[in-house]
Each structure stands twice: as C-alpha cells, then as structure tokens.
C-alpha cells in the first residue's frame, strides 16, 4: 500500500509539471503571435502624429568647449572571401568591424 501511494504522488507531481510546461509553452506562443500580429505599430503612419522634438534634441551633441581628437578605427588584419577579419577585441575594433561589415553588405 505504501508503494501505491508513492506511485500516485509521483504521477500527481508529473502531471502538475506537465501542465505547468504546457502553460508556459502556450503563453510563449501567445506572446509570439501577439508580437507578430501587432508588429509594433499603433496604426499611425511613420512620421505622423503630435510628437514634437524637445529643445534639448535640437542642440549639438558635440562638446561645448575644447578640441577633441577623432577616434581612429583599427584596420582588419586580413580579408577572407571579401570580408575583412581580424579586428582587435576592443570597443574600437567592434565599431570598426561593424562599420566595415555594413560597407561590405551594402554593395
């Protein structure tokens, strides 16, 4: 009799876990369908509406005073199949890589 109780308890736990997993999958699918259907638009055309830029947005993003040196982006180490490779693993290398990759893809 003790063995039967353990088997029933395990079945109950397994059933609850399966129901929880099914609920999570259904929620994820619902969110995916909603994201696909809504497509992030609210029915307005792009550029229309009553959005007005703030005065701070009209100001220059550059420094107010002084002189700054431009950042010199590193060059690739090699070119494989027309794609530049071998950038240093730094923020400047990442920026240079994406800039060159975009240049290659735009052609």
TAGILIN-V800332 format. One record per pair of residues at least 12 apart in sequence whose C-alpha atoms are under 6 Angstrom apart, sorted by the first residue. I is the first residue (numbers start at 1). J is the second residue. Records with the same first field share a line. If there is no record, write none. Layout:
I = J ; J
This chain:
73 = 92 ; 96
